[in-house]
Each structure stands twice: as C-alpha cells, then as structure tokens.
Amino acid sequence: MKLKTKFVLSFVLLGFTLTSCIVTSLNPLFSEDQLIFNKSFIGTWLDTDSTEWNISAFNGFDFGLGEGKKDSIADKEAPKAYYLKLKDNKSTGNFILGLIKLDDNFFVDFYPDIYSNDPIKNEFYTVHRLPVHSFGKALITDTLIKIQRLNYDWLNEYAKSTDALLDMQELETGTVITSSTEEIQRFLIKYADNKDVFSDAIVLRHKSL
C-alpha cells in the first residue's frame, strides 16, 4: 500500500534491541564519490549487550547501486567501505557499511551481504532481506563508537506534517523509504543537530579495552 504521508527511516539497531518497527530505504545514503575511509572504524567492538561487531576494510562488492558492479565502490589500493560481522551467542548478521560526512556529522549506511553463507541470521539482518539500506548518525574515536538511530516516535509525528521531506511505502516486509539519496541527505542535514530527532546512542567499546 502506498502511503500518502511522508516519512523517513528509523534506523533501529540493538543496543542491541531489535524490534519489528524497522524502517528501511530502497536507496543508499550516499553517492559513490562521497564515501570516506576512517581507519578508527576498523576493529572488534562490543556493545552493551556483548554483541560483537567486527569491522574490517572491504573492497569490491555490489552496494545496491546496480547489478554486476562488484568493484564499483573501492579499489584494492584505497578502500572506502567496511565489512561488518555481527555476532552473539545465537546468531550472526553480515553487512557492508558506507561512511559519509554531511556538513559536520558522520552517518553510516548498513546494507546486507546478500552473498553471505552464514546459516543463522539475526533479526536485524532479516529485515534487510529485500535487500535494503538503513542508516545511523555516528561518532567515531579510536576507542569508542556511538551510533544514534532516528527517534521512531518523533518520526511518526513528523510523518503527519504537510512539509515532511521524504516519501515511504508500506510493504509486507515493513516500511520502506522510496525517496532519492539526495532527498534523504537533505533531511539528515536539516535535522542532524536536533536532539529530538535522534534516540539514545548505541555505544560500542573496543574489545581490547
């Protein structure tokens, strides 16, 4: 069913508390030339639920930008993407990450590795099975990463406004943003510093600490 209201993505990771109310996007957060590489992002991290986030540099893949573009984002000499393996004691979820900077803020795009052979997928991976993207605002240091999802309650109210910036559709798999990359970026730039728009951060600490 196509919704007449306008909406935006609610990026719901765990803390790691996953729910069924995850809103995703058909389009990525970035264009290829906007991707940046921050070596501080690399490493093995633990969230407050002891879920392990193993993030490594990654080269050569299809990031949902088109079929057959296995080497479209980063070459072997200058990686600009990351590979995330989420693991707890019951399940896994593998993702390709893209990091960009919009004005003074970093944002991360999560996209499922549809070629992963891991047999047991976690819930966060499952909601990306279309496959689709999700996003978070990120603060990255050498010892700490914070990722803030968008505030779902705030977005529900925002969707009712006549000047909401983004479009969405309600599918069997959930709510999916159909707006363009440029429209998504305009929304995030406009509201990046509005504390009401973002929920409490998912805090990741380096496993070596």
N, C-alpha and C positions, 0 to 999 in steps of 0.2 A: 504494500500500500504506500503510495507516495504521500508524504505529509506536506501540508500547505505551510506549516510553520517553518522557521529557520532555526538551525541548531548548530552545535559544534561538538567535537569529540570530547568525551570524558575518558581520559586515559586512566584505567583502573588497574594498577598493579597490585601486588600484595602489599604489604608492609610486613608481609606479603599477603594481604587479604583480598582474594579474588571474589568477585560477585558476578551474577549473571547480567548486571547492568553495564556492560562494557560497550561503549560506542566507538566504532572504528571508522576508517576512511578508505575509500577506493583509491585515492591519490596520495602520493607521498608528501611529506612536509617540505621537501627540498627539490631543487633542480640540481643536476649533476655538478655544475660549476660552483655550487655553494657549499659542498661538503668540505669539512675541515678535519684535520687529524690532531688529536691531543694525546700525547703518549701517557699522560697521567690517568687516562681512562683505562689503560691496559692493566690487567692483574686479576687476582681472585679476591672477591669481596663477599662479605656476609651481611645479610640484612638482620633485622631484629628477631626474625623467626628462624634464624640459622640456615635459611636457604642460601645456597652457594651460587654466586654469579661469577662465572669465569669469562672474562672479556679479553679477546685477543685481536690482533690486527688481521684484516681479511682482504683478499684480493680475488677478483674475478667471479661474478655472480650475476644473476638476474634480480634486480631490486624492485621488481614490479613495474619497471619502466617500459617494458616491451619484451616480446618473446625473443629468445635466442641471443640476448645481449649479455653473455656471460662475463665479458671483460669490459663492460661499459662504464663502470664507476671508478675503478682504481687499478693502476698497473702495479707490477711486482716491485718496482723501484720506489714508488711513492703511494703507499696505501692511504686511503681516505675513509675506509669503512672498518667495521668491527664485527666480530662474531661472538655472540653471547650464548653460553650454555648455562641454563638454569637447572639446578639440581637440588632436590631434597631427598628425604629417605624413601619417598614413594614414587616420584615421577620426574620427568625431565621436560625441557622445552628449549628448542634451539632457534635463535633469531639472528638476523642481520641488522646491524644498527648503523644509522647515519646520523652524524652530529653536525649541526649548523649553528650559526650565531645570527640572531636577528636583533639589530641595534646592540644593546649591551647584554643580552641574555642568550644563554645556550639552550638549545632544545634538541632532544634525541628522538629519532624515528625508529620504531620497532617494526620489523617485518619478518614473518615466519620463514624458516628454512624449509621449504616445501620438499626438498630432496633428502631431508634427514631420515635416517633409518632407525632412530631410537624408537623402541616399541611402545613405551608408556609415556604419553604426553600429558603435561599438566593442563589445568583449566585455561590458563592464560594463553597457551598455545592453541588450544581447541577453538577459542572464539576468533582466531585469526585464520581459520581454515579456508576461507573463500579463495585466495588469501587476501588479507587486507592489512592496513597500517594502523598503528596507534602512536601517540606522542606523549612526551613529558618535558617539563621545564627542568633543566639540570644545572647543578652546581658541582664542579669537579675540582678536587685538590689531589695532592699526592697520597693522602691518607683517608680521604672521606669523599663520598659522592652522595648528593641529595637529589632525588627526583620527585617532583611535585606533579601529581595528577590534577586535572581540572576539577573544580568543585561541581559535582553532579547536581546538587540541589540548586546551586546558583544558575547553572546552565538550563535547568528545567524552567526557571522563571524567565531567563533571558530568551528562551525559545518563543515565549509568548509575545515578545515585543515586536513592533512593526518594523524596527530598524535593525533587527538581527542580521548578522553578516553572512551566515552560512546556511546551506541547504542540506537536508538529510532525507533518507528514505528508511522506512521500516520494512525489513526483510524477515524471513523466517529465522535467520540467524541473529537478528538483533538490529540495532540502529546503526546505519552506515552513512557517513558524510559523503556527499556527491560533489561538493564544491571543489574548485580547482586548487592547485598548490598555491597560486598567488592569493586567492581569497583566504585560505587558511592562514597564510603568513600575515596578511593584513589584520586578521582577527588577533593573532597572538602578539603582534607588535602593539596593537592598540591597548590590550588588556594585560600585558606582561607584568606590569608593576602594580596591578590591582590585587591586593591581598585577598579580597573576597572571591576572586575567580579561581584561586588555587587552594587545594586541600593541604593537610599536613604532609611533610616530606617523608618519603621512603628513604631511610638512612642506611647507607652501605659503608662498612668499615673494612679496610684492607685486612685480609686474612692473616697477614704476617704480624699484625699488631696484637 
